[in-house]
Amino acid sequence: MTAEQRKLIYLDHAATSWPKAPGVIEAVTDALMNDGANPGRGSHAMAVRASRILFDTRKALGKLFGIRNPNDIAFAANTTMALNMAIQGLVKAGDHVITTSVEHNSVRRPLYQLEQEKDVEVTYLRSDEYGRIQLSELEKAIKPNTKLIAVNHSSNLLGTILPIGEIGEIAREHDVKLLVDAAQSAGIVPIDVKALGIDLLAFPGHKGLLGPQGTGGLYIAPEVDLEPLLLGGTGSQSEAPHQPLVRPDRYEAGTPNTPGLAGLKAGVHYVLNETVQNIHTKERALTERMMEGLLHIPKLRLLGPKLGEERTGIVAFQAENIDSSELSFILDQHYGIAVRSGYHCTPLAHASAGTADTGAVRASVGIFTKEEEVDTLVTAMAEITKHYGN
């Protein structure tokens, strides 16, 4: 039986969620059909309705993340763009930035460019093989010119959840801004920006928030001013040669993805109704079920926190004597199981985990994953390692 004849088992939610939440497709379609004007660029009824979509989406996100003023949320095309908005908008020549050895390239590469071109100093806190950092080392790394601490909430390879609240306390004590990459935690792990001491929160719309690709955003605390990443039309203060100072216009030049943001609003409302805590509880149960099954298979090494420890719905693993790319190909072609292999845009995390030379296979669950789908992966891995791993 070919993969096309099988029902797809989708275990690649860390890359993007699928299927989307109920109502997302309908919201996108309705916006295209009935509210297709350019928001903020006209006073006619359709343009006003389009503007309302954006504001209502900001309000829903504000409720989800504990953000008092929805206008402190700037929309972006994805987490990568949001992280670049934060890093390039805040860090200046001579500044010092602290980050970790489990960051995504969306943090590493902007920082590398700043090191090379603007004489910015970057300190990488080394994690252990499970993705954990020592908070004492963080405190020691802070210097008088430290401007920013940039960390992921959860590793996209290891699933490790960093103690953002404690990191936020250290940042506040030293008057350093905290940027959190919530690519793997938004909609999956509870986030309250004020309680956690987060100054900048970069998040995707298409992962745990269950919205369309091409959506996401950046929360910018009221006291933080960033230099805009893009300059151009905002529909406001058009007579001025400079970018408006008012939020969110200051950070949103150009026509936004209104249909996508309509879909994101539907996704966020679904998450709010389900509650993040319930989603996290369900995904953790699925993750532990997967780990329990895989741990019984010889010649498999699981990465990240041990069974029973807190993590997001990511389980990365290596199979002895089987290349990770070949393994994911077999899972796809012979079992109809979608996973991701390789380096996952995070070579630093692979170096920390000891898999820099081999990469790994990553299976990741979502809110709509079923127990039997997890069990099918476990059965498939048992068969593959038995027949292909010699």
CORNORQUI-V201247 format. One line per field, one symbol per residue. ss: DSSP state (H for helix, E for strand, L for the rest). phi: phi as a letter, one per 20 degrees, with the letter a starting at -180 (. if undefined). burial: 1 if it has 9 or more other ideal C-beta (glycine too) atoms within 8 Angstrom, else 0. Layout:
ss=???
phi=???
burial=???
This chain:
ss=LLHHHLLLEELELLLLLLLLLLLHHHHHHHHHHHLLLLLLLLLLHHHHHHHHHHHHHHHHHHHHHLLLLHHHEEEELLHHHHHHHHHHHHLLLLLEEEEELLLLHHHHHHHHHHHHHHLLEEEEELLLLLLLLLHHHHHHHLLLLEEEEEEELELLLLLLELLHHHHHHHHHHLLLEEEEELLLLLLLLLLLHHHHLLLEEEEELLLLLLLLLLLEEEEELLLLLLLLLLLLLLLLLLLLLLLLLLLLHHHLLLLLLHHHHHHHHHHHHHHHHHLHHHHHHHHHHHHHHHHHHHHLLLLEEELLLLLLLLLLLEEEEEELLELHHHHHHHHHHHHLEELEEELLLLHHHHHHHLLLLLLEEEEELLLLLLHHHHHHHHHHHHHHHHHHLL
phi=.effeeffdeccffeafafefgnfffffffffedcefefmdadfgfffffffgfffffffffffdmefdgfeddfbfafgffffgfffedecgnfccdbcecefffdfffffffgfdcleecddffeefenedeffffffffcgdfebddcefbfedemfdfffgfffffffgdldfdddedgdcfndcgccfffemeeccebeeddfemeffncracecggeeddfffccqfcnclffefdfgefeeggdcfnfeegffffffgfffffffffmffffffffffffffffgfffeefmddeengfgnefaeedcdbddgmcfffffffffffdcmdecccodllbffffffencfecmbeddbecfefdgfffffffffffffffedee
burial=001001001111110010011011001101110011111110000111111011111111110111100101111101101111111111100011111111111111011101100101111010100110101011101100011111111111111111011011111001011111111111111010100111111111111111110111111110010101100001100000000100111111100111111111111111110101001101110111111111101001011110000011111111110101111101110011111110010101111110100011111111101000111111011101100110
